[in-house]
């Protein structure tokens, strides 16, 4: 029986408080350290995480939530579902095959990467078909359980559930798109049974299956797959307590009925932060004798829990499910939040008192569990209540002028006065670009020297004059390289920016910043989301100096580079005391001021990145229209005041855009550059199906997240595929995304081949006339 002070953590950040895993991975990839060195860093991190949770009093501690790259890729490895191009010949999957799937290698591209539900985390999409020979090829889940046990910590091993794994997969290249991925369930369940049997033999008493796809809009066929899967697993699971974990949204009534009807299942984990309506389902019908893992502590934001409110919710649930059957949990894995507030030395005490990172959320979970067990820490609860009151009443949160300006936006759709076709004509007269114009997305490689300069300037070790001189030299290097490569529309390379959101947040009011608030985005890539705690405004221009400086170095058009309001919102930790769209409108007004100042400074091409617009799309279709309306409106606000001759670009990456293409068109940008190459060019299918797009468009011609250098012929082939469905006069040629994570040794030949491919196609098109 579960002990009374029952507490559980769905999952925990992997990178370490100072990004130890990131640096170990990159050292290994650069062949500067061995596999053993990497494994040692990973083992130390796992050990410290388990010890931390154990010391904090957490009863149900997860294992197998650590990953060298991504938990879905770990499941692919466990199932031996390696695409044939990686040359794997069976046996235990090692780092070479694992990282080739994740990152590609010199000879083959990586697997597709896309967003994990509506987060900024990315996963590697499994490629499956009827001919995949599944086999038990990674014993990681069992090994990590044993590793924790040897340290004296009895954990709950966590596996991606079999149905969610299949629903998150895609048909492999050459497999019919109509192929039923769920038809593979009988082929993967035997491997799950092997894993379960090994975990039981190793002494596991609990097992956690993450089945987050249960929160999606699923038809009866898909819901039936869950029933079939756990029916099949029931006898193997006998003797284990089985937790099915869901997160990120409410369950529909049908999904909830399916969940509580699954055979062999002991406990249900529910997100009661983003899935508050699920509470009503629990109250109306919860199976007797089952355990509820109540996710009342937010795993996706950094605000301190309102302990009094959570305790009240838990007391309500206790009356429904029984005191002995209630476990306090996080709403989802803490992977999506920063690691430890203790490492934040520059946040002021007031704002710090409003926050809780992963380490603090572990303490909150246990404090709530102790309170339920009659051992309430009155001092801890009182301090929490005081912090909640401080945040509500603090004058730094509210700016009346900003609120009035945002309120005044209602009643207009903020469209540019002229249609896009006429604008493109006016812009072409001014810019005089060739057909198939080439450009890049914004950033260029961030060298160690460049990072050193920024770091030393922030630490006051070099003067502002020395800093400006160094950044100008870097911009000149990037401009000269682009001219040498004969790129048509240039960028300044963003050497002054560590991060596309953090840079703007640092210059906007209403934002706070961390020193070590890193969150994993994918692989070794970490971001440090700003914290939006109050009303947002722009005190002064943010990018005009650098863009003007770059434009003065060339006669070619230089893009002004901005991050759009929706992306700033979705890539920040957002205040939870007002609707997200209100905060987004405030950011849009700040970016609008910047766009108009760039135009006044002579910048004729301005890119407003909305890389994360699709990412914020709610998981439920019933909520899509409202989100898309205010998100698209926010983008239009930023540029509704510019002249017809000013060309507005936007950029989007790593999501499935086909289902929102009409909203993308409604953004009314002059040119959109969009990820395409890594996802097997599925973006192009929407145009094959008859969607008409009249603005400029640049589907990415090569994947920048892989070190692989594509040939001129390969890129030309991609452009030809685009020309089959898009008009020549609207097509742009560009990489998938920014180049900051790549090395110049990769970037120069790749861009050289890209420009050569564009010129080859121009010649062919001219001769065909």
N, C-alpha and C positions, 0 to 999 in steps of 0.2 A: 504494500500500500504506500502511496505517496505520502511523504512526511508533510506536516502542516505548513511549515515555512517553505512552500514549494515555489521555486523561481527558475526561469528558463531564458536562455538567450538563443535566438534563431540562428545567428551567425555573427562573425566578428571580423573587423578589418584585417587584411593580410599583410599590408605593406610595412607595418611597424610604425612606431611613433615618430621616427625620423627617416622614414622611407628606406629602411635597411634592405628590404627585398628588392626594391627598384634598382638600387645601386649594385646589388649582387647579380641580378639578372643581366643588367647592361654590361657589367664586367665579364660575365660568362659569354654573352653573345659576341663581345669584342675580342674573345679569346685571351683575356687578361687574367682569367682565373679558371679553376677547374670545376668539373661537376661536383666534386667532393666539397669544394669551397661553398658553392651555391647551396648544396644540401645541408651544410653545417649552419649557414645563416637561417635557412628555412626551419630547421629543427629547433634552433634557439628561439625563434619567433613563436613557433607553436607552443613550446614549453612555457614561455613567459605568458602567453595568452591563457593557457589552461590554468596556470598557477594564479594569475590575476583573478579569474572568475571563481576559482576554488576559494581563494582567500577572501573574496567579497561575499562568500556565503551562497553562491549560486548552486542550486541542487542539480539542475539538468544542463550540463555543459556540452556543447556540440563538438564533434570532431569531423574531419573530412570537409570542413568549410574553407580550409586553407587551400590555395591553388597557386601554381607557378604562373598561370595565365588566366584561366577561366574555368568555372565549375562545370559548364556545359561541355567544354572540350575535355575535361576530366571524365565526364560520363561517356563521351565518344571513345575515349581511350579504354575505359573499363569494358566497353562493349566490343572493342576491336573494330570499330566502324571507320577504318582509315581508308580514304579514297585511294584508288590504285596508283594515282600519279606520284605518290610519295614513296613508292617502292618498298613498303613494309612487307616483310615475309613471315610474319607471325612471331610468337614469343611475347615477352613482356615489352610494352612500348617504352622506349627510352627517350631521352631529351631530343635527340636528332629528329626523330619522327614527330614528336609532340610539338616542338617549336617550328618545324617546317609547316605543319598544319596551321599553326597560329600566325606565322610571319612570312611564309614562303621561303624559298631559297634561291640560289643562283639559277636553277633550271626550271622550277615550277612555282606558280603563284600560290598565295595563301588561300585558305577557305574564306568564305564570306563572313564578314563581321557586321553585326547590327545591334541596335539598342535593346537592352534588357527591359522589356515592358516600357513604362514611361519614365525610366531613370536615365542618367547619363553614363551608366555602366554599359559595356558592350560585351556580347558573347559571340563565340565562334559557332556559326550555324552548321549543324550536321548535314551531310550530303548523303541521302539514303536512296535505295532502290531495291527492287526484288532480288537482285543478285548479290547483295552484300552478305558476306559470310561472317556473321557475328561470332565472337569468341571472347572468353574472359581474358583480357589482355593487359589490365592494370589492376594491381592489388592494393592500390593506394588507400582505399577506404578501410580495409582490414589492417593494413600496416600502421595507419595513423591511430586507429583505435588501440592497437597493441602498444604503440609508442606512448600514448597517454596513460594507459593502464600501468605500464612500467614505471611511470612517474607518480603513481598513486592516485590518478584521476580517472574515475570511471565515467566515460562520456556517452553521449547519444550519437552514434554514427549517422551522418546525414547523406542521403542520396537524392539526386534529381529523380523524381518519380517517373516511372516508365511511360505513362501517358503524356505527361508534360514534355518529356524528352522528345517523343515523336511529334507532338503538335508544334514544337519549336523548330523542327527540322524542315528540310526542303528536299524535293526530288533532285537527285544528282543530275549532272549534265548528261543528256542523252536519254533520260527517263521521262516518260510522259508527264506533263505537268498535272494531269488529272490522277496520277497514281495515288492511291490511298496509303498514306504513311502509317495509318493505324492498322493496316493489314499486316504490318511487321510485328505487331504485339506478340504473337505466339513465338516469334524468333528471338526476341530480346528477353522475354520473361525467364527462360532457362538460365541466362547469365545472372539476372537478378537473384534467382534462387541459389545459385552457387555463392554469390556474395553474401546473401543472408545466412546461408548455412555456415560459412566461414566465420561470420561475425558471432553467430550463436556459439560456435565451438570455441571462439576466443573469449567468451564470457559476457558478451553484450546482453543487457536485459531490456534495453530500449532501442528502437530504430526510428529515425525521422525521414519521411519521404516528403520532399518539397514538391507540391503539385500546384504551383501558382496559376497555371492556365485555368483552373477552376473558376477564377474570378472573371474570365472573359465571357463574351456572348457565345455560348456553345449550344449547338443543336443537340437533339436527343441522341443522335448517332455517336457524337463525341462523348456525351455524358455516359452513354452506355459502355463506352470503352473503359472508363474508370471502374465501373461495376465488374466488367469482365476481367480486368487485370487483377483486382484484389480478390475476386473469387478464386482465380488461378493460384494466387500467391498464398491463400489462406493457410493451407496445411504447412507450407514452409515457414510461415510466420508464427506458427503455433509455439507458445512458450515465450514469445517476445511481446513487450508492450509496443504498440505501433502508433506513432504520431503522424498524422497527415497535416502538413503545414501549408496554409494559403496566405497570400498577402497582396497588398497594393490596392485593393478595392473591396467593395461589397460582393457577397455572393448573391446570385439570383436565387429565388425560392426553389427553382428546379435544381440548381447546382448544390444548394444546401441540403436538399432532400437526398440527392445522390451521395453527397459526402457522408451524412450521418447513417446512410444505409450500407456503407462499404463493409464487407465481411472482414473479420480479423483485426479491425481497427479499434484501438483503445482510447485514442485522444485526438482532438481536433484543435489545430492552431489557427486562430482567426485574427486578422488585422482589424482592431477596433478603433484605429485612428482614421485611416482612409476608408474603412468599411463600417462606419458607425451604424448604418442601417441594418447590418447583420445582427446587431444587438436584439432587434425586434424578433428576428427569426429564432435566436437562441431562447428568448423569453417565452416564445409561443410553443416551441417544441425542441427540447433537448433530450437525447436518449438517456435513460436512467442508467447510472453506474459508469457512464463514460466520463473522461476527463476533458475539461476545457482549458486550453492554454491561451489565456486572454491577453492579446497583444495591445496593451494600454500605453506602453512607453514607445514613443515615436522613433522608429529606426531610420527615418529619412530626413530628419531635421535636427537642428542643434539647440532648440529651445528647451529650457528646463521643463520637466513635466510639472503640470499642475497637480501636485500630489493629492490635494484635497478632492479635486474633481475625479481623479482616477480611483481614489479609495472609495468614493461614493458609488462609482460604476461597478467596482469589484464587489461591494457589499450587495448591490442589486443582483449581480450574477451569482453570488454565493447562495442567495435565497433560492435560485433556480436550479443550480447544478449540485449544490451541497458543498459544505466547507472543505471536506476531504478530497473533492474532485476538482478544485479550482487551483490553477497554476498561473502565477503572474509572469508575463512574457513581454518581449519586445514585439512591435507590430510587424517587423520583418528583420532581415539580417542588418546588423549595424555596419555592414560593408559600405553603406551609402552615407555614412556620417564620418566626421573627423575622429581621430583616435583618442586624444587625451587633452583636456583643458589645462592640465598641469604644465604642459609645454608652452603655454601662451603667456609670454612675459610682457607683451606690449599692449594687450587689451586693458582698457581702464576697468577699475573695480566694479563700476555700476553695470556696464554691459556684460562683464564676465559673470556677474551674479545672475544674469538672465539665461545663461547657457548651460548645456550639458552635452559633452561629446561622448563617444562610445564608453569610455571608462566610467564616466559619471552616470551614464544610463544603466550600466550594470549595477551600480550602487542604488539607483532609484528603484530598479526592479526588486532588489532584495529588501529595500526599506518598505516597499508596499507589501511584499510577502510577509515580512515580520509584523507589520501593522495588522494584517488580516489574522495573524496567529496570536494577536493580543499583546504583541511586544512593540508597540508603536514608539518610535524615537521622536518624542515631542519636540526636542530642540531642532532636529533635522526638518520636521514638518513646519515648524514655526519660521525657520530661516527661509524655507521654500515659499511660504505664504508671503513673507516680507518682500522677497524678490519679485514675485508675481505682481504685488501691489505697486512696487517701484516702477516696473516696466509700464504698467497701465497709466501711471500719473506723470511720467518723466516728460518735461517740456522738450527734450531733444528728439522725441518721437514725432511730434506734430509741427507742421509748417502750414499755416492757414492759407498763405498765398498759393502754394503748390496745390492744395486741396481745391481751391476755387478754380484754378486754371484747368485742373483735370475734370472737374464737374462741368465746366463750360464746353467740354468736347462733345457732350451729348447733343444729338440733333443734326450732326453733319457726318458724312461718310469719308470726308477728307481725300477725295480723288483729285488727281491732277486734271487740269481743265481740258487738255488735248489728248486724243487717243494715242495708243502706243505706236501705231503705224506712222502717224504724222511726226511723232517725236523722234522715232528712229531715222526718218528722212532728214530732219533738222540736225540731228546729231552726226549723221554721216557726212553732211556738208561741212561740218566744223572739224570732225576728227579725221576724215579721209582715210578710213581703214580699208585694207584689202579684204576680199572674201576669205572666209575661214580665219578670222583674226585670232592671233594667239595671245594668251595672257596666263598668269598664274593666280593662285587664289589669295595670296597675301604674304605669308611669312616665308622667310628663307632660313637656311640652317642656323641654329643657335649654337655657335662655337663655344668652346670652353673659355676662350679669351673674352668673348662678348658677355658671357655669364659672369665672369670675374669682374668686368667693368661695372656692370649693373649692381653686383653685390657690394663692391667697394664704395660705390656712390651712395647706396642706401646706408652703408655703415659709416658714412662721412670720412672715408679714408682717402677719397680723391675729391677735388673741387668740382663745382658745377661746370666751370669752364673746361676742365679736363674731360669731364663726362660728355659734354656736348661735342667737343672735338672728336672724341672716340666714336660716338654714335654717327656723327657726320661722315667720318671715314668709312664706317661700315656701310652706310647708305650708298656712298659713292661707289664702293666695291660692288654692291648688289646692282646698282644702276648700270655700271660699266659692263658687268657680266651679261645683263639682259640685252643691252645694245649689241654686244659681241655676238650673242646668240640670235639676234634679230627678232626678238619678241616685240609684238606690236603695241600692246598696252602694258605699261610697267607698274610695278609695285615698289615700295621703298624697303620691303623686307622685314619691317616691324622689329628692328633691333632694340628699340627702347622698351619692348613689351615682353614680359615673361609669360603672360597669359592674356588671352583676348578678352576675358571678362574682368579679371582682376585689375587690369590696366585702367579700364574705364571706371570701375567701382571706386578705385583709389582717388578719382578726381570728381566724383559725384557726392553730394551730401546725402546723408541717410544710410551710408554704408560703413561697415566696420571690417577690419582685416585681421587675419591670423598670421602667425609666424610658421606654425607647423600643422595647420588645419587641412592636411592633404587627404584627398579621397581618390581611390583608384577609378580610372576611366576604362582602361583596358591594359592588359599586359603590365608593362612597367610604367605606363603613362599615368601620371597622377595630376590632378587639378586641385587648386586651392580656392574653393568657392568663397566669394565675398558673403558677408552677412548683411542683409537688408533689414535694418531695425527700425527705420523711420521714413518719413516722406522724402522723396527723391527730387533733387534739382541739380543744375549745372552751374557752379559758381563762375567758371571762366572757360575759354576754349581749351580743348584737350589734345587735339591732334593737328591743329592748323599749322603750327610752327614746323613740325616734322614733314608734313605733306608738302608745304610750300618750299621747304628746303630741298626736298627730293625733286619737285617739279623744276626748280631752278637749275638742276644738273642735266636736264635732257629736253630736247624738243618734242619727244614723243609724249603721248598722254600718260599721266601718272595718276593712278587710282588713289583717292582718299580712302582710308580703311577704317571702318567703324563696325562695332558689334551692335546688332539690332536689339530692340527692347525685349522681344520675346525670349531671345537667347540669353540676354543678361538675366532675365527673370528665371528661366529654367535652369541656368547654370549657377545660380546663387542659392544660398540658404535664405528663404523668403520669410518675411514676417508673417505670422499666422493670426494677427489680430485684425486683418481686413481682407476682403476678397482679393485674390491674385490679380484679377483684371484691373483693379484700381491702382495697384502698384505698377502694373505694366504701362498703363496710360501715363503715369508720372514719368517713367523712364523714357517713354516715347517723346514726350515734350522736351526732355533734356537732349535727346539725340537730334531732334528737329533743330534746336538751336545750333548744334554743331554742324549739321548738314548745311545750313544756310550760311554759316561763317566760312566753311570750306569753299562754297560756291563763290562768295565774295572775294576770297583769296585767289581765285583763278583756277581752282580745281574743277575740271570739266567731267571727270568720271569719278563717281563716289560709290563705293561698295558698302552696303549695309548688311552684314552677315546675319542670316537667320538660320544658322546651322541646327538649332535645337527646336525649330517650330514644330516639326512632326513629333519630336520626343515628348512634348507636353500634351499631346492628344490624349484625352481620357481613355481609359481602357474599355469603357462601355459606349456603344454606338449612340445611345440615347443622349449622351452628353457631348458628342462631337460638334454639333452645329453651334452651340453656344460658345465653346472654346474657340473654334475657328473664326467665328464672327469677331470676337474681341482681339484675337491674336493678329489676324489679317488687318483689321482696322488700326491696330497699334503700329504696324509696319507702315501703312499708308500715311499716318500722321507724320512720320519722320521726314517725308520727302514731298509732301503735297504742295509746298511753297516754292519749289525750284523751277527754273526756266526749262522750256522744252529742249534746249540745246545741252542741258546737263544730263548726262547719262547715269541712271541709277542702276547699279548691279546689286544682286543679292546672291548668297551662297548657302547651300544646304548639303548636309552630309550624313551618311550611314543610317539611313532609315528607309522604310518602305513608303515611297511617296505616291504610288499609283492611286491609292484610295483617296488622296486629298489633292489631286492634280488640279481640280477646278478651283479650289481655294488658293493654290499657288498662282494660278492664272489671275485670280481676283486680287492678288497683292499688287498687280499692275507695275511690276518692275520692268525696266527696259531690257535687262539681261539677267538671266539666272544661270549660275554655274552650279552643277549638282553632281553628287557622287553617282558613279555608274559602273566603273570597270570591275570592282571587286564583287559586285552582286550579279555577275553574268549578264550585265546590260539589261536587267529586267525593266529598268526605267523606260527603255525604248519600246517595250511592248504596249505601253499605254498609247503611244503615238501610232503604232501599227493598228491598234483597235479603233482608230478614227478620231482621237482627240485632236482638235486643231489648236495650234499654239503659234501666235503671231509675233511674240516678242523674241529677243535674242536668247539663245540657250546654248550652254556649254556642258553637255554631259561629260564627265571626266574620262580622259583617254588612257590614264594609267593610274595604278594603285600606289599612293605614296606611303602607305603604312607597311610596305614590304621593301627590303633593300634591293630587290630585283630590278634590273634596268631593262625596260622593254625595247625591242628593236624598232627601227623606223617602219619596217614592213608590218609589224604587229599593230603599231599605232595607226598606220594608214588603213589597215583592215578595219579597225574599230571606227575610224572616221567614215569609211564607206558604208558600214552598217547604219551609222547615224544618217548619212545622206539618203539612204533608202526610205527613211520615214520623216525626215525634216528638210525644209527648204534650204538651199545653199546659202541664201542671203541672211538667214537668221542663226546659222550654226557658228559657234565659237569653239576653239581648240584649247584645252587646258587640262591640267592634272585633276585628280579627284578632290584634293584638299590642299591645305598649306604644307610647306616643306620644312617646318621647324625641327621635326624629329629626325630628318635625314642628314646625311653627311654630304659635303660638296662633291666628294668623289662619286657619289650616286646621282646627285642632282644635275650636275653639268652634262653628263652624257645623256641622261634621260630627257632633259629639256632640249638638248641639241637634236635628239631623235624626234621629239615632238614637233619642233619647228620644221625639220626636214620633211616629216610626213605631211604637214600642212602645205608646204611648198610643192611637194610632189602632187598632191591632190589639186592644188590650184592650176598647175601646169596641165594635168590631165583634163580638168574641167574646161580650161581655155581651149585646148586642142579639140575638144568634143563639140564645140559650138559651130 
